[in-house]
């Protein structure tokens, strides 16, 4: 930066259009003239909005000042080595939204009142900047100044760092060590900073699954304006934007601007002679200390804030069991998690020990979801896994671990340690291993596969599966592998799928079904083909149909599809119908295999009336719950009956898609076997010796849960039938933290910003199976009840004034599936219904500006709409018992500001 006395202008080295200096002594950046005082004006402003770019809808503030700059010293051995002094004067703070008027929080307050006297004095104390070749070598300030105030001075000082030539390099400034690209032109130099490359210590985390995750984007452009070879102004603009992927109304935007303009120059102090910059700084003021130019972290004081116990007292009423179906319960859950994240172990343990048994499960959900070292220590101290008196709390803790948004090695290590200990309940022991598998997968997804705890957990799962002697242990390790999805576990899965007994073989094949297409190789499909076609041994229908589904969903070859189609007609009655329904569903829903299926069907031997006219009641159907340009939500239901009309398996799946990412939102599988003796029916081939059994298994948000059993064995069946109340059995119930995104941002202006998005759900999935010999009827029922709340917020804090924007949405919803079968005749009568209740959808926006002294401005808006209920088609052919109403797509009310 160079000033000439004749022009009194802010002078950059004269340079050609190619960006190279005409002066050999000045080859890089800015240089100042000797013995001049340069007077500039500076302002930095920030505003927050929802990305619509309307300043009148935003909140924020502007900090402005005059700036004096002088050259204190220049190295006599090189003009590009210089020490400059920067002093802010006449600091002012005002609204960025000029329409605030009488509501302005700054009205009637002078800067010492707004900023506080001691802060203002610190802000106006000069800083020294040592520039070498246009880049900051050292930043000098006074020790023990408030960090937030020093950051504002760092933000101004960083504008003095630049280069004249085009090119890409790394620079260290307030944003950290960042990759920057310079573009030199005749009338300007533009600096583009890649903010995602900046290395700076800041806390933050995000949800790994893209469907539940948040997309954020940041840009930074600084322009040095040049006129007649002189820099006359510097303009910088930085933006940070976020949006939630599956609900894009949850979005926010931060725009931060800086402007530095030359006004005049006048005579200034003479250069201080000397060769060593350290001696010069000592001569100016021995109190100066070299400090990092990189922005430093700070936390605003919270005076008179409630304690954790006080927060809990205001929260607990919303978490009573009767209130869990309301969105307010989820909001309270999310808010309390934030308080828990700043709490100490002792505080958390105190409220755990004092709480009643009705609310304690919800408190365990929250403490586990906080995912801090203190919260983990507290909950592990509180729970006694050697006792069977707190099984519900232990299970809630473990499921909350499985749903953890950003688990760490410490959590997995804790579960491994518990697994090696003793248990009061074998169900809890199994659940620990199942959830350990879920943590392994999440840590591997975040490049943590080589962590010691992950390596140990892998050995525990695979080694346990290989050496398991009890059927129960084999099932446990298979369920854990179903969560972990370890590629190295596939050979073991193939072994159990082909050689294992019924339930083990079925679990092994359903585990393979969860693997990505790249792992279903030709070798894997060879084994699956042998299972489906029973080349080596007879398999149960559930195993065979699962094997066929995996083949058809993973790039099937021409001959694989042809052989499956040729088998239809040679299978047991209901399996014939089921496989036919699977093929028809692939064609109707245009699944990836549909092109290959159509090719094969061109052959008369596969596509004929005899093959495609098989009767039966088993079915497979896929449809859309919701479809939008950027996302889709699908449901699929397949039901397989035995030849006698008794349910063998019902499988209800819900998937959410965002672009190429997907989330297995839920799966509820009800299985039954060995019930033919009740109605004197003949079992199907390969199922003659099966024990009477019925149970339910669930996947929730990509996590396989421990299955529950309705009855096991003939005597258990008879006692349950005689005492049955028809009440559903709960598969999972609790509060889950779904989305958890937090970013702490260092704005290049010196201000601190935060972007946070939390989404939670209160969920209750239950199922029931009823069986009537008198009416020769069976009924299965699966019920999902959820309350959902999502809160997104952005804040910008200077320590003396804070602006914030919060956007939130909430709803309560229900989805119910009922299947009724009358097997007094063949083909038996089937009624299948899936209903979605009408649901309210509420959206809120809160904007605020607040001084540290307490004065504030708040604006709130709300919109509510009703989404109509729906009944979904389920591919019914025998519909004498019920009629399905094909409802239109859900509608929401129009209008409003969202």
C-alpha positions, 0 to 999 in steps of 0.5 A: 500500500503506498501513498504519494504526497502529490496525490494524497491517495491510497497507493498500491505499487504501480503495475502493468495489466499483467499484475507485475510491478514496474518498480523492482523494489516493490514486487509483491503487495501493498506498501505505504509511503514514509512520513504520512498519516492515512485517514480511512473509514471502515465499516463491517456489517452482518445480517441474517435472513432465510436466503431471500436477499431482502434486507428489510426482512433481516436482522443484524448490525453495523460497526463503523469507525474511522481508521488511522494508518501510519508506517512506523518502520521499513527495513532498510534492506528491503522495502517489502518488509514494513511495520504499520500501525492501525488505530480505530477511532470514533467507533459506532454501532447501528442497525443494518435494517434501517426500517427498525426506527423506534424499535432499534435497540441502539436508539438513545444509546451512545457507543460506551453504553453499547460496547461498554467503556472498557471494551471501547477503550480496548477496541481503540487501542492501536495494533501493529502489523508486520508485513513482509512481501504483502503478507502478515508475518506478525500481529501485535496487540496488548495482552489480556484484551477481551478476545472478542474485541481483539478479533474485531481488530484482527478482522480489520488488519487482515484486509491489509494482506494481499498480493498483486499477481494472479495465482493460488497460494495459502495465507494465514489471516483471521479465518485461519490457514486458507487457500486463496486465489488472486485475480489481478486486473487493470482496475482491481485485484480480487481475492477468493478465499476457499473457506472450506479449506481454512484450518482453524480450531472450532467445534462442530459436528454433523449428521453423517446421513445425507437425508437427515443432514444439512447442506452448507455453503460458504463463499468469501470474495475481497476486492481491492479497487484500483484507480490510476494505479492507486488502491482507493477502497477494499470491499469484502463479502462473506456468506454462509448458507445452510438448508436442511436436506429433507425439509428445505424450508429450514434454511438460513443465510449469514452475509458479512461485509467489510468496507475500507475506503481512503478519505485523505492523507496528511503529514505523519510521524517520521520513520523509526530507524533501525534494522530489527523489528523487535527493537522497533516494537519495544521502542513503540511500547514494550507492552506489545505482544505478538499474537496469532492473527487467526481468530480466537474463540470466546464464549459470551458470559451468561449472567443469571442463567438458570442451572441445569436442575432449573432447566430440567424443572421447566422441561420435565412436565413436557416429557411426561408419558402422556405428553410424548405424542405432542411436538412440544415434547420433542422441542423440550427434548432438543432444548434440554440436550443443548443445556446438557452439553454444557453441564458437568457429570455431577450435575447430570448425575444429580438430576438422574438420581432424583427423577421419578420412574415415569419421566426417567426413560425420557431423561435417559434419552436426552442425557445419552443424546447429548453425546458429551464425555460428561453425559456418558460418564453420568449415565454409565455411573447411573445404570447398573447392567448387573441388575434386571430392575432397570431393563427399560432404562438400559434399553433406552440408553442403548437405543439412543446410542444406536441412533447417535448422530456423531458417535465417538470412539469413547462410546463404542469402547464403553459398550465393548467394556460392558459386553465383557462384563456381567448382565442381569438381563440376557436381552440387554447383553444381546442389545449391547452387541447389536448396537455396537454393530451400529456404532461400528458402521457409523464410525467407519462412515466417518473414516474411523474404521482404523480406530482401536475400538472399531478394530476390536469391535469388528474382531468381537463380531466376526470372531463371535459369529465364527465360534458361536455354539448357541443358536441365541449367540449366532442370532445376536452376532448376525444382528450385530453384523446386520448393523455393522455391514462389514464387507469381511463378514460376507463369507460368513453370511453366505455360509449361514445363509446356505447351511444354517437352520431356518431362522439363522438362514433367514437372518443371514439372507436378510443381512445380505439384503442390506449390503450395497450393490457393490458387495453383491458380487457374482460369487455372492449371487451364485450362493443365492441362486443355489438357495433359491433353486434349492440346489443343495438343500431344501429351504424355507419360503422366507429364505428363498424369496429373500434370496430371489429379491437380493438377486433381482435388486442387484444387477441380475444377469439375463439367465438369473432373471430367466431362471427365476421366471421359469421357476414360477409355476413350479413353486408352492402355491403362495410362493408362486403368487408372491414371486409373480407379484415381486416381478410385476412390482419391479415392472410397475415401479420401474425398478433398476431390474425392470429393463432386464426383466422386460428383455427376458419376457420377450421370450414366450417360454417365460411370458405366457398365461399359465405362468402369469395367472397363478392364484393366491393372496401373497403380494408385493407392492411399492408406492410413493408416500410423497414425491418432489423434484429433489426428494421422494418417500416410498413405502413397500409392503410384501406379504407371504402366506403359507399354503393354508392361509396363515401369515408367514411374513409381512414386511413393511418398509419406508425409505426416504430419498434425497438425490442419490442418498437414501435412508431406511426410515423404518422396517417392521417385519412380522413373522409366524411359523408352525401354526398349521397344526391349529387348523389341521392344515398341511405345512409347505415343503421344507416347513414340516418340523417348524416350532410354533413362533411369531415375532416382530423385527424392526429397523429404524433410521438404518439401525436394526433393533433387537427383535421381540417375540409374541410367542415361542412354542406351542404351549406359549402360543396356547397361553397367549391365545387364552389370555390375549387382550389384543393389546399391541407389543411395543417394538420401540418407544422413545425420543430420538435425536435425528438431525444434529448439525453444529458449526462455529464460524469465524467470520473474517470481520472478526465476529463469531457466528453459529449455525445449528440444526437439531431435529428430533422425534418422539416415536412409538412403533407397536405391533400385534398379531391376533388369531381366531380359530372360531372365525378362522381369521388372523389379523396383524396390525402395525402402528406408527405414532410420531411427533416431529420437531426441527429447529434451525438457528443462526446467530452472530455475536460480538460479545456486546450485541447479538443477532439471531434467526430461528426457523422451526417446524413441527408436526404430529402424525400416524401411520397404521397398517392392518392385514386381515385374512379369512382362511375358511376357503381357498383362495382365502379372503384378504384385506390390507389397509394402510392409512395415514392420518391427517396431520397439522404442520406448523412453521415458526420464525423468530428474529432477534437483536439483543444487547449484552445489557439486556435490551432487545428486539424480537419478531415472531411469525407463524404459519399452520397448515393441514396435510390431508390423510391418505389411504395407500393402495396395497395391490389387493386382488381379493377385496370382498372384505374391504375397499381401498380408497385411492386418495389424492396426493396430500394437500397443504393450505396455500398462502403465508410467508413460507 
